[in-house]
Amino acid sequence: MKPAEIRDLTVEEMRAKETELSKELFNLKMRHATNQLENPLKLRIIKRDIARVKTVMAEKGRSK
C-alpha cells in the first residue's frame, strides 16, 4: 500500500486498516511458526504497511 493511498483515507478508515493489518500479521506469524507460510517476505511487507499507516496517522495528528 502506498502512502498516497493511505493519505486519502479518513482517520477512522486508517485505524480500521491498521487493525486489519495487525490481525493479518498475527495470523502470518502463527503460520510461520508452524512452517505453513509459503512466502516469509509477506511478514516484512505487512510490518511496513502498518508502519506507513501509523506514520500517516501521526502526520495528520500533527497537522491539526
PDB file of N, H, CA, C and O in Angstrom:
ATOM      1  N   MET A   1       0.844  -1.168   0.000  1.00  0.00           N
ATOM      2  CA  MET A   1       0.000   0.000   0.000  1.00  0.00           C
ATOM      3  C   MET A   1       0.893   1.237   0.000  1.00  0.00           C
ATOM      4  O   MET A   1       1.841   1.333   0.780  1.00  0.00           O
ATOM      5  N   LYS A   2       0.583   2.163  -0.870  1.00  0.00           N
ATOM      6  H   LYS A   2      -0.186   2.085  -1.503  1.00  0.00           H
ATOM      7  CA  LYS A   2       1.403   3.357  -0.998  1.00  0.00           C
ATOM      8  C   LYS A   2       0.913   4.452  -0.052  1.00  0.00           C
ATOM      9  O   LYS A   2      -0.274   4.506   0.272  1.00  0.00           O
ATOM     10  N   PRO A   3       1.826   5.330   0.396  1.00  0.00           N
ATOM     11  CA  PRO A   3       1.430   6.408   1.303  1.00  0.00           C
ATOM     12  C   PRO A   3       0.352   7.317   0.717  1.00  0.00           C
ATOM     13  O   PRO A   3      -0.497   7.816   1.455  1.00  0.00           O
ATOM     14  N   ALA A   4       0.372   7.535  -0.579  1.00  0.00           N
ATOM     15  H   ALA A   4       1.061   7.129  -1.179  1.00  0.00           H
ATOM     16  CA  ALA A   4      -0.660   8.381  -1.198  1.00  0.00           C
ATOM     17  C   ALA A   4      -2.040   7.763  -1.044  1.00  0.00           C
ATOM     18  O   ALA A   4      -3.025   8.474  -0.843  1.00  0.00           O
ATOM     19  N   GLU A   5      -2.112   6.447  -1.139  1.00  0.00           N
ATOM     20  H   GLU A   5      -1.312   5.870  -1.302  1.00  0.00           H
ATOM     21  CA  GLU A   5      -3.395   5.761  -0.951  1.00  0.00           C
ATOM     22  C   GLU A   5      -3.875   5.897   0.494  1.00  0.00           C
ATOM     23  O   GLU A   5      -5.068   6.058   0.751  1.00  0.00           O
ATOM     24  N   ILE A   6      -2.938   5.830   1.425  1.00  0.00           N
ATOM     25  H   ILE A   6      -1.969   5.699   1.217  1.00  0.00           H
ATOM     26  CA  ILE A   6      -3.288   5.929   2.842  1.00  0.00           C
ATOM     27  C   ILE A   6      -3.755   7.340   3.179  1.00  0.00           C
ATOM     28  O   ILE A   6      -4.686   7.511   3.966  1.00  0.00           O
ATOM     29  N   ARG A   7      -3.119   8.348   2.593  1.00  0.00           N
ATOM     30  H   ARG A   7      -2.363   8.208   1.954  1.00  0.00           H
ATOM     31  CA  ARG A   7      -3.486   9.734   2.889  1.00  0.00           C
ATOM     32  C   ARG A   7      -4.911  10.062   2.438  1.00  0.00           C
ATOM     33  O   ARG A   7      -5.531  10.982   2.972  1.00  0.00           O
ATOM     34  N   ASP A   8      -5.428   9.326   1.472  1.00  0.00           N
ATOM     35  H   ASP A   8      -4.925   8.578   1.039  1.00  0.00           H
ATOM     36  CA  ASP A   8      -6.788   9.551   1.002  1.00  0.00           C
ATOM     37  C   ASP A   8      -7.836   9.011   1.971  1.00  0.00           C
ATOM     38  O   ASP A   8      -9.014   9.351   1.853  1.00  0.00           O
ATOM     39  N   LEU A   9      -7.429   8.179   2.921  1.00  0.00           N
ATOM     40  H   LEU A   9      -6.473   7.903   3.016  1.00  0.00           H
ATOM     41  CA  LEU A   9      -8.359   7.577   3.872  1.00  0.00           C
ATOM     42  C   LEU A   9      -8.645   8.544   5.024  1.00  0.00           C
ATOM     43  O   LEU A   9      -7.846   9.434   5.317  1.00  0.00           O
ATOM     44  N   THR A  10      -9.790   8.354   5.664  1.00  0.00           N
ATOM     45  H   THR A  10     -10.438   7.631   5.425  1.00  0.00           H
ATOM     46  CA  THR A  10     -10.098   9.119   6.868  1.00  0.00           C
ATOM     47  C   THR A  10      -9.368   8.473   8.041  1.00  0.00           C
ATOM     48  O   THR A  10      -8.825   7.375   7.914  1.00  0.00           O
ATOM     49  N   VAL A  11      -9.357   9.152   9.173  1.00  0.00           N
ATOM     50  H   VAL A  11      -9.798  10.043   9.276  1.00  0.00           H
ATOM     51  CA  VAL A  11      -8.668   8.638  10.357  1.00  0.00           C
ATOM     52  C   VAL A  11      -9.298   7.321  10.810  1.00  0.00           C
ATOM     53  O   VAL A  11      -8.587   6.393  11.197  1.00  0.00           O
ATOM     54  N   GLU A  12     -10.624   7.236  10.762  1.00  0.00           N
ATOM     55  H   GLU A  12     -11.201   7.989  10.447  1.00  0.00           H
ATOM     56  CA  GLU A  12     -11.316   6.006  11.166  1.00  0.00           C
ATOM     57  C   GLU A  12     -10.954   4.857  10.222  1.00  0.00           C
ATOM     58  O   GLU A  12     -10.747   3.727  10.666  1.00  0.00           O
ATOM     59  N   GLU A  13     -10.878   5.142   8.937  1.00  0.00           N
ATOM     60  H   GLU A  13     -11.047   6.060   8.576  1.00  0.00           H
ATOM     61  CA  GLU A  13     -10.507   4.107   7.970  1.00  0.00           C
ATOM     62  C   GLU A  13      -9.065   3.663   8.183  1.00  0.00           C
ATOM     63  O   GLU A  13      -8.741   2.488   8.012  1.00  0.00           O
ATOM     64  N   MET A  14      -8.199   4.605   8.557  1.00  0.00           N
ATOM     65  H   MET A  14      -8.462   5.560   8.695  1.00  0.00           H
ATOM     66  CA  MET A  14      -6.804   4.249   8.832  1.00  0.00           C
ATOM     67  C   MET A  14      -6.703   3.349  10.051  1.00  0.00           C
ATOM     68  O   MET A  14      -5.931   2.390  10.059  1.00  0.00           O
ATOM     69  N   ARG A  15      -7.486   3.659  11.087  1.00  0.00           N
ATOM     70  H   ARG A  15      -8.112   4.439  11.080  1.00  0.00           H
ATOM     71  CA  ARG A  15      -7.483   2.812  12.288  1.00  0.00           C
ATOM     72  C   ARG A  15      -7.980   1.411  11.944  1.00  0.00           C
ATOM     73  O   ARG A  15      -7.427   0.418  12.419  1.00  0.00           O
ATOM     74  N   ALA A  16      -9.014   1.332  11.126  1.00  0.00           N
ATOM     75  H   ALA A  16      -9.463   2.138  10.741  1.00  0.00           H
ATOM     76  CA  ALA A  16      -9.537   0.037  10.709  1.00  0.00           C
ATOM     77  C   ALA A  16      -8.500  -0.733   9.896  1.00  0.00           C
ATOM     78  O   ALA A  16      -8.340  -1.942  10.067  1.00  0.00           O
ATOM     79  N   LYS A  17      -7.806  -0.035   9.022  1.00  0.00           N
ATOM     80  H   LYS A  17      -7.936   0.947   8.884  1.00  0.00           H
ATOM     81  CA  LYS A  17      -6.770  -0.664   8.199  1.00  0.00           C
ATOM     82  C   LYS A  17      -5.629  -1.169   9.076  1.00  0.00           C
ATOM     83  O   LYS A  17      -5.099  -2.257   8.848  1.00  0.00           O
ATOM     84  N   GLU A  18      -5.256  -0.382  10.075  1.00  0.00           N
ATOM     85  H   GLU A  18      -5.686   0.501  10.260  1.00  0.00           H
ATOM     86  CA  GLU A  18      -4.188  -0.797  10.983  1.00  0.00           C
ATOM     87  C   GLU A  18      -4.591  -2.058  11.748  1.00  0.00           C
ATOM     88  O   GLU A  18      -3.789  -2.979  11.904  1.00  0.00           O
ATOM     89  N   THR A  19      -5.829  -2.093  12.220  1.00  0.00           N
ATOM     90  H   THR A  19      -6.481  -1.345  12.094  1.00  0.00           H
ATOM     91  CA  THR A  19      -6.329  -3.264  12.931  1.00  0.00           C
ATOM     92  C   THR A  19      -6.340  -4.487  12.022  1.00  0.00           C
ATOM     93  O   THR A  19      -5.936  -5.578  12.425  1.00  0.00           O
ATOM     94  N   GLU A  20      -6.800  -4.294  10.807  1.00  0.00           N
ATOM     95  H   GLU A  20      -7.128  -3.408  10.480  1.00  0.00           H
ATOM     96  CA  GLU A  20      -6.840  -5.391   9.835  1.00  0.00           C
ATOM     97  C   GLU A  20      -5.435  -5.927   9.557  1.00  0.00           C
ATOM     98  O   GLU A  20      -5.223  -7.139   9.524  1.00  0.00           O
ATOM     99  N   LEU A  21      -4.488  -5.028   9.359  1.00  0.00           N
ATOM    100  H   LEU A  21      -4.660  -4.044   9.386  1.00  0.00           H
ATOM    101  CA  LEU A  21      -3.113  -5.444   9.088  1.00  0.00           C
ATOM    102  C   LEU A  21      -2.488  -6.133  10.295  1.00  0.00           C
ATOM    103  O   LEU A  21      -1.725  -7.085  10.135  1.00  0.00           O
ATOM    104  N   SER A  22      -2.801  -5.666  11.491  1.00  0.00           N
ATOM    105  H   SER A  22      -3.421  -4.892  11.621  1.00  0.00           H
ATOM    106  CA  SER A  22      -2.263  -6.287  12.702  1.00  0.00           C
ATOM    107  C   SER A  22      -2.774  -7.714  12.861  1.00  0.00           C
ATOM    108  O   SER A  22      -2.022  -8.611  13.241  1.00  0.00           O
ATOM    109  N   LYS A  23      -4.050  -7.919  12.570  1.00  0.00           N
ATOM    110  H   LYS A  23      -4.662  -7.190  12.261  1.00  0.00           H
ATOM    111  CA  LYS A  23      -4.615  -9.266  12.642  1.00  0.00           C
ATOM    112  C   LYS A  23      -3.978 -10.175  11.594  1.00  0.00           C
ATOM    113  O   LYS A  23      -3.680 -11.338  11.866  1.00  0.00           O
ATOM    114  N   GLU A  24      -3.775  -9.633  10.400  1.00  0.00           N
ATOM    115  H   GLU A  24      -4.018  -8.688  10.179  1.00  0.00           H
ATOM    116  CA  GLU A  24      -3.137 -10.408   9.343  1.00  0.00           C
ATOM    117  C   GLU A  24      -1.699 -10.764   9.728  1.00  0.00           C
ATOM    118  O   GLU A  24      -1.248 -11.880   9.471  1.00  0.00           O
ATOM    119  N   LEU A  25      -0.978  -9.820  10.343  1.00  0.00           N
ATOM    120  H   LEU A  25      -1.345  -8.914  10.551  1.00  0.00           H
ATOM    121  CA  LEU A  25       0.382 -10.076  10.787  1.00  0.00           C
ATOM    122  C   LEU A  25       0.403 -11.185  11.838  1.00  0.00           C
ATOM    123  O   LEU A  25       1.264 -12.064  11.797  1.00  0.00           O
ATOM    124  N   PHE A  26      -0.530 -11.146  12.769  1.00  0.00           N
ATOM    125  H   PHE A  26      -1.229 -10.431  12.803  1.00  0.00           H
ATOM    126  CA  PHE A  26      -0.612 -12.178  13.798  1.00  0.00           C
ATOM    127  C   PHE A  26      -0.825 -13.552  13.164  1.00  0.00           C
ATOM    128  O   PHE A  26      -0.157 -14.523  13.522  1.00  0.00           O
ATOM    129  N   ASN A  27      -1.765 -13.620  12.217  1.00  0.00           N
ATOM    130  H   ASN A  27      -2.307 -12.832  11.926  1.00  0.00           H
ATOM    131  CA  ASN A  27      -2.039 -14.896  11.553  1.00  0.00           C
ATOM    132  C   ASN A  27      -0.826 -15.394  10.773  1.00  0.00           C
ATOM    133  O   ASN A  27      -0.529 -16.588  10.776  1.00  0.00           O
ATOM    134  N   LEU A  28      -0.130 -14.481  10.109  1.00  0.00           N
ATOM    135  H   LEU A  28      -0.371 -13.510  10.106  1.00  0.00           H
ATOM    136  CA  LEU A  28       1.066 -14.876   9.368  1.00  0.00           C
ATOM    137  C   LEU A  28       2.164 -15.372  10.302  1.00  0.00           C
ATOM    138  O   LEU A  28       2.877 -16.321   9.974  1.00  0.00           O
ATOM    139  N   LYS A  29       2.303 -14.736  11.463  1.00  0.00           N
ATOM    140  H   LYS A  29       1.724 -13.965  11.729  1.00  0.00           H
ATOM    141  CA  LYS A  29       3.307 -15.179  12.432  1.00  0.00           C
ATOM    142  C   LYS A  29       2.994 -16.583  12.931  1.00  0.00           C
ATOM    143  O   LYS A  29       3.900 -17.397  13.109  1.00  0.00           O
ATOM    144  N   MET A  30       1.723 -16.867  13.156  1.00  0.00           N
ATOM    145  H   MET A  30       0.987 -16.205  13.011  1.00  0.00           H
ATOM    146  CA  MET A  30       1.329 -18.205  13.602  1.00  0.00           C
ATOM    147  C   MET A  30       1.628 -19.237  12.517  1.00  0.00           C
ATOM    148  O   MET A  30       2.141 -20.318  12.808  1.00  0.00           O
ATOM    149  N   ARG A  31       1.311 -18.905  11.280  1.00  0.00           N
ATOM    150  H   ARG A  31       0.894 -18.027  11.044  1.00  0.00           H
ATOM    151  CA  ARG A  31       1.590 -19.821  10.174  1.00  0.00           C
ATOM    152  C   ARG A  31       3.093 -20.003   9.986  1.00  0.00           C
ATOM    153  O   ARG A  31       3.547 -21.096   9.647  1.00  0.00           O
ATOM    154  N   HIS A  32       3.860 -18.948  10.202  1.00  0.00           N
ATOM    155  H   HIS A  32       3.491 -18.060  10.477  1.00  0.00           H
ATOM    156  CA  HIS A  32       5.315 -19.023  10.067  1.00  0.00           C
ATOM    157  C   HIS A  32       5.902 -19.931  11.158  1.00  0.00           C
ATOM    158  O   HIS A  32       6.833 -20.695  10.904  1.00  0.00           O
ATOM    159  N   ALA A  33       5.355 -19.841  12.354  1.00  0.00           N
ATOM    160  H   ALA A  33       4.598 -19.221  12.561  1.00  0.00           H
ATOM    161  CA  ALA A  33       5.845 -20.649  13.470  1.00  0.00           C
ATOM    162  C   ALA A  33       5.589 -22.135  13.244  1.00  0.00           C
ATOM    163  O   ALA A  33       6.350 -22.976  13.722  1.00  0.00           O
ATOM    164  N   THR A  34       4.533 -22.458  12.527  1.00  0.00           N
ATOM    165  H   THR A  34       3.915 -21.774  12.139  1.00  0.00           H
ATOM    166  CA  THR A  34       4.207 -23.863  12.261  1.00  0.00           C
ATOM    167  C   THR A  34       4.691 -24.315  10.884  1.00  0.00           C
ATOM    168  O   THR A  34       4.302 -25.375  10.393  1.00  0.00           O
ATOM    169  N   ASN A  35       5.545 -23.496  10.269  1.00  0.00           N
ATOM    170  H   ASN A  35       5.861 -22.635  10.667  1.00  0.00           H
ATOM    171  CA  ASN A  35       6.128 -23.811   8.954  1.00  0.00           C
ATOM    172  C   ASN A  35       5.096 -24.017   7.857  1.00  0.00           C
ATOM    173  O   ASN A  35       5.284 -24.863   6.983  1.00  0.00           O
ATOM    174  N   GLN A  36       4.013 -23.258   7.890  1.00  0.00           N
ATOM    175  H   GLN A  36       3.861 -22.570   8.599  1.00  0.00           H
ATOM    176  CA  GLN A  36       2.984 -23.345   6.862  1.00  0.00           C
ATOM    177  C   GLN A  36       2.946 -22.106   5.981  1.00  0.00           C
ATOM    178  O   GLN A  36       2.044 -21.957   5.156  1.00  0.00           O
ATOM    179  N   LEU A  37       3.911 -21.223   6.150  1.00  0.00           N
ATOM    180  H   LEU A  37       4.643 -21.345   6.821  1.00  0.00           H
ATOM    181  CA  LEU A  37       3.942 -19.978   5.394  1.00  0.00           C
ATOM    182  C   LEU A  37       4.827 -20.151   4.164  1.00  0.00           C
ATOM    183  O   LEU A  37       6.014 -20.455   4.280  1.00  0.00           O
ATOM    184  N   GLU A  38       4.234 -19.952   2.976  1.00  0.00           N
ATOM    185  H   GLU A  38       3.270 -19.705   2.882  1.00  0.00           H
ATOM    186  CA  GLU A  38       4.984 -20.148   1.746  1.00  0.00           C
ATOM    187  C   GLU A  38       5.964 -19.000   1.493  1.00  0.00           C
ATOM    188  O   GLU A  38       7.083 -19.229   1.034  1.00  0.00           O
ATOM    189  N   ASN A  39       5.544 -17.759   1.793  1.00  0.00           N
ATOM    190  H   ASN A  39       4.636 -17.572   2.166  1.00  0.00           H
ATOM    191  CA  ASN A  39       6.367 -16.588   1.480  1.00  0.00           C
ATOM    192  C   ASN A  39       6.650 -15.792   2.758  1.00  0.00           C
ATOM    193  O   ASN A  39       5.834 -14.960   3.154  1.00  0.00           O
ATOM    194  N   PRO A  40       7.800 -16.037   3.412  1.00  0.00           N
ATOM    195  CA  PRO A  40       8.117 -15.313   4.646  1.00  0.00           C
ATOM    196  C   PRO A  40       8.301 -13.815   4.453  1.00  0.00           C
ATOM    197  O   PRO A  40       8.211 -13.062   5.423  1.00  0.00           O
ATOM    198  N   LEU A  41       8.558 -13.358   3.223  1.00  0.00           N
ATOM    199  H   LEU A  41       8.632 -13.970   2.436  1.00  0.00           H
ATOM    200  CA  LEU A  41       8.714 -11.921   2.976  1.00  0.00           C
ATOM    201  C   LEU A  41       7.402 -11.174   3.179  1.00  0.00           C
ATOM    202  O   LEU A  41       7.403  -9.954   3.340  1.00  0.00           O
ATOM    203  N   LYS A  42       6.294 -11.887   3.172  1.00  0.00           N
ATOM    204  H   LYS A  42       6.293 -12.878   3.041  1.00  0.00           H
ATOM    205  CA  LYS A  42       4.986 -11.271   3.409  1.00  0.00           C
ATOM    206  C   LYS A  42       4.951 -10.612   4.794  1.00  0.00           C
ATOM    207  O   LYS A  42       4.292  -9.590   4.981  1.00  0.00           O
ATOM    208  N   LEU A  43       5.665 -11.203   5.761  1.00  0.00           N
ATOM    209  H   LEU A  43       6.200 -12.034   5.608  1.00  0.00           H
ATOM    210  CA  LEU A  43       5.736 -10.612   7.106  1.00  0.00           C
ATOM    211  C   LEU A  43       6.332  -9.210   7.043  1.00  0.00           C
ATOM    212  O   LEU A  43       5.813  -8.282   7.663  1.00  0.00           O
ATOM    213  N   ARG A  44       7.415  -9.058   6.298  1.00  0.00           N
ATOM    214  H   ARG A  44       7.837  -9.812   5.794  1.00  0.00           H
ATOM    215  CA  ARG A  44       8.079  -7.765   6.188  1.00  0.00           C
ATOM    216  C   ARG A  44       7.169  -6.742   5.518  1.00  0.00           C
ATOM    217  O   ARG A  44       7.112  -5.585   5.936  1.00  0.00           O
ATOM    218  N   ILE A  45       6.466  -7.167   4.487  1.00  0.00           N
ATOM    219  H   ILE A  45       6.512  -8.107   4.147  1.00  0.00           H
ATOM    220  CA  ILE A  45       5.573  -6.264   3.755  1.00  0.00           C
ATOM    221  C   ILE A  45       4.455  -5.758   4.664  1.00  0.00           C
ATOM    222  O   ILE A  45       4.134  -4.570   4.651  1.00  0.00           O
ATOM    223  N   ILE A  46       3.863  -6.656   5.451  1.00  0.00           N
ATOM    224  H   ILE A  46       4.124  -7.621   5.461  1.00  0.00           H
ATOM    225  CA  ILE A  46       2.771  -6.271   6.354  1.00  0.00           C
ATOM    226  C   ILE A  46       3.281  -5.325   7.433  1.00  0.00           C
ATOM    227  O   ILE A  46       2.614  -4.344   7.761  1.00  0.00           O
ATOM    228  N   LYS A  47       4.460  -5.608   7.989  1.00  0.00           N
ATOM    229  H   LYS A  47       5.002  -6.405   7.723  1.00  0.00           H
ATOM    230  CA  LYS A  47       5.033  -4.719   9.015  1.00  0.00           C
ATOM    231  C   LYS A  47       5.257  -3.315   8.466  1.00  0.00           C
ATOM    232  O   LYS A  47       4.989  -2.326   9.148  1.00  0.00           O
ATOM    233  N   ARG A  48       5.743  -3.232   7.244  1.00  0.00           N
ATOM    234  H   ARG A  48       5.960  -4.036   6.689  1.00  0.00           H
ATOM    235  CA  ARG A  48       5.989  -1.918   6.641  1.00  0.00           C
ATOM    236  C   ARG A  48       4.688  -1.188   6.355  1.00  0.00           C
ATOM    237  O   ARG A  48       4.619   0.033   6.498  1.00  0.00           O
ATOM    238  N   ASP A  49       3.648  -1.926   5.950  1.00  0.00           N
ATOM    239  H   ASP A  49       3.704  -2.918   5.835  1.00  0.00           H
ATOM    240  CA  ASP A  49       2.344  -1.295   5.726  1.00  0.00           C
ATOM    241  C   ASP A  49       1.780  -0.729   7.026  1.00  0.00           C
ATOM    242  O   ASP A  49       1.213   0.363   7.040  1.00  0.00           O
ATOM    243  N   ILE A  50       1.940  -1.478   8.117  1.00  0.00           N
ATOM    244  H   ILE A  50       2.401  -2.366   8.105  1.00  0.00           H
ATOM    245  CA  ILE A  50       1.480  -0.989   9.426  1.00  0.00           C
ATOM    246  C   ILE A  50       2.227   0.289   9.791  1.00  0.00           C
ATOM    247  O   ILE A  50       1.622   1.249  10.268  1.00  0.00           O
ATOM    248  N   ALA A  51       3.531   0.305   9.569  1.00  0.00           N
ATOM    249  H   ALA A  51       4.022  -0.475   9.180  1.00  0.00           H
ATOM    250  CA  ALA A  51       4.336   1.488   9.873  1.00  0.00           C
ATOM    251  C   ALA A  51       3.901   2.672   9.016  1.00  0.00           C
ATOM    252  O   ALA A  51       3.852   3.801   9.504  1.00  0.00           O
ATOM    253  N   ARG A  52       3.586   2.429   7.751  1.00  0.00           N
ATOM    254  H   ARG A  52       3.626   1.512   7.354  1.00  0.00           H
ATOM    255  CA  ARG A  52       3.131   3.516   6.869  1.00  0.00           C
ATOM    256  C   ARG A  52       1.824   4.112   7.376  1.00  0.00           C
ATOM    257  O   ARG A  52       1.655   5.331   7.400  1.00  0.00           O
ATOM    258  N   VAL A  53       0.895   3.238   7.784  1.00  0.00           N
ATOM    259  H   VAL A  53       1.032   2.248   7.764  1.00  0.00           H
ATOM    260  CA  VAL A  53      -0.395   3.725   8.280  1.00  0.00           C
ATOM    261  C   VAL A  53      -0.184   4.556   9.539  1.00  0.00           C
ATOM    262  O   VAL A  53      -0.765   5.632   9.677  1.00  0.00           O
ATOM    263  N   LYS A  54       0.647   4.064  10.457  1.00  0.00           N
ATOM    264  H   LYS A  54       1.120   3.190  10.344  1.00  0.00           H
ATOM    265  CA  LYS A  54       0.907   4.794  11.698  1.00  0.00           C
ATOM    266  C   LYS A  54       1.581   6.134  11.423  1.00  0.00           C
ATOM    267  O   LYS A  54       1.276   7.129  12.081  1.00  0.00           O
ATOM    268  N   THR A  55       2.490   6.167  10.462  1.00  0.00           N
ATOM    269  H   THR A  55       2.738   5.359   9.927  1.00  0.00           H
ATOM    270  CA  THR A  55       3.186   7.402  10.120  1.00  0.00           C
ATOM    271  C   THR A  55       2.226   8.451   9.568  1.00  0.00           C
ATOM    272  O   THR A  55       2.280   9.618   9.957  1.00  0.00           O
ATOM    273  N   VAL A  56       1.351   8.032   8.663  1.00  0.00           N
ATOM    274  H   VAL A  56       1.307   7.084   8.347  1.00  0.00           H
ATOM    275  CA  VAL A  56       0.397   8.974   8.085  1.00  0.00           C
ATOM    276  C   VAL A  56      -0.595   9.453   9.136  1.00  0.00           C
ATOM    277  O   VAL A  56      -0.999  10.616   9.123  1.00  0.00           O
ATOM    278  N   MET A  57      -0.995   8.559  10.054  1.00  0.00           N
ATOM    279  H   MET A  57      -0.667   7.614  10.064  1.00  0.00           H
ATOM    280  CA  MET A  57      -1.882   8.975  11.154  1.00  0.00           C
ATOM    281  C   MET A  57      -1.200  10.027  12.018  1.00  0.00           C
ATOM    282  O   MET A  57      -1.834  10.997  12.434  1.00  0.00           O
ATOM    283  N   ALA A  58       0.074   9.841  12.286  1.00  0.00           N
ATOM    284  H   ALA A  58       0.589   9.053  11.948  1.00  0.00           H
ATOM    285  CA  ALA A  58       0.821  10.818  13.094  1.00  0.00           C
ATOM    286  C   ALA A  58       0.942  12.142  12.357  1.00  0.00           C
ATOM    287  O   ALA A  58       0.841  13.205  12.970  1.00  0.00           O
ATOM    288  N   GLU A  59       1.157  12.088  11.046  1.00  0.00           N
ATOM    289  H   GLU A  59       1.238  11.225  10.548  1.00  0.00           H
ATOM    290  CA  GLU A  59       1.242  13.319  10.259  1.00  0.00           C
ATOM    291  C   GLU A  59      -0.079  14.090  10.304  1.00  0.00           C
ATOM    292  O   GLU A  59      -0.093  15.312  10.451  1.00  0.00           O
ATOM    293  N   LYS A  60      -1.173  13.365  10.178  1.00  0.00           N
ATOM    294  H   LYS A  60      -1.161  12.373  10.059  1.00  0.00           H
ATOM    295  CA  LYS A  60      -2.483  14.030  10.227  1.00  0.00           C
ATOM    296  C   LYS A  60      -2.757  14.593  11.611  1.00  0.00           C
ATOM    297  O   LYS A  60      -3.398  15.635  11.748  1.00  0.00           O
ATOM    298  N   GLY A  61      -2.271  13.906  12.637  1.00  0.00           N
ATOM    299  H   GLY A  61      -1.751  13.060  12.527  1.00  0.00           H
ATOM    300  CA  GLY A  61      -2.455  14.390  14.006  1.00  0.00           C
ATOM    301  C   GLY A  61      -1.693  15.671  14.266  1.00  0.00           C
ATOM    302  O   GLY A  61      -2.178  16.553  14.974  1.00  0.00           O
ATOM    303  N   ARG A  62      -0.501  15.781  13.697  1.00  0.00           N
ATOM    304  H   ARG A  62      -0.107  15.064  13.122  1.00  0.00           H
ATOM    305  CA  ARG A  62       0.320  16.986  13.877  1.00  0.00           C
ATOM    306  C   ARG A  62      -0.215  18.169  13.093  1.00  0.00           C
ATOM    307  O   ARG A  62      -0.080  19.318  13.515  1.00  0.00           O
ATOM    308  N   SER A  63      -0.820  17.887  11.958  1.00  0.00           N
ATOM    309  H   SER A  63      -0.931  16.954  11.615  1.00  0.00           H
ATOM    310  CA  SER A  63      -1.271  18.990  11.081  1.00  0.00           C
ATOM    311  C   SER A  63      -2.533  19.679  11.603  1.00  0.00           C
ATOM    312  O   SER A  63      -2.871  20.775  11.155  1.00  0.00           O
ATOM    313  N   LYS A  64      -3.216  19.057  12.524  1.00  0.00           N
ATOM    314  H   LYS A  64      -2.942  18.166  12.888  1.00  0.00           H
ATOM    315  CA  LYS A  64      -4.462  19.662  13.033  1.00  0.00           C
ATOM    316  C   LYS A  64      -4.229  20.645  14.123  1.00  0.00           C
ATOM    317  O   LYS A  64      -5.181  21.229  14.642  1.00  0.00           O
TER     318      LYS A  64
END
